[in-house]
Amino acid sequence: MSNPDPQQSFTATLSIDNKPVVLYQRAIQQKLDDPQTSEELHNFYQRKLESGSTTNFLTFDEGLTPELFCFEYYDGVYIIKIQGSNGEFTDTVSMEGELRNWSVYEGDDPTHFRIKDNTGTVVKLDDTPFEGGYFLLYSGPQHRKVCTYGELPSFPVITDYPNRGGRLAIFNLNIIKRSTSNGH
């Protein structure tokens, strides 16, 4: 793959339903740390955390600092990277596994995303004033709709698997830096 186009690349935070997109484990930890969480729910969240089954998933929940994402533009598609604890953007956001959950991926075959506006038109950074705007994500060459489903006590899942039901994920974008050099 060629180098990312720095003029169309940017860093941003994301939210869905005015709730920041975060790592699933951070959302669980917040519930575990909340003294208002009932013992039953505390045990439920503790089992989820200990199972490791949600290690790399992304979700959205209120009261947390959003993750920082880098949208790198390559020939009509974006590869989305997430900022790691070291401050670098090395891992990508991908639809992984049999159920195609939105997760942090450490491999070298990332999911490609297209950003579409409310009319369904594929857009890039220069095409629209994204700031504070809403948009949709579509994954892969099949243009799969990115959706969300689930509710408490679990957390919403972000997926592009069409048979899981749910609703279209409408993302709000808060651009931190436009035109990133070398995509970061």
Buried (B, 14 or more C-beta within 10 A) or exposed (E): EEEBBBEBBBBBBBBBEEBBBBBBBBBBBBBBEEEEBEEEBBEBBEEBBEEEEBEBBBBBBEEBEBBBBBBBBBEEBBBBBBBEEEEEBEBBBBBBEEEBBBBBBEEEEBBBBBBBBEEEEEBBBEEBEBEEBEBBBBBBEEEBBBBBBBEEEBBBBBBBBEEBEBEEBBBBBBBEEBEBEEBB
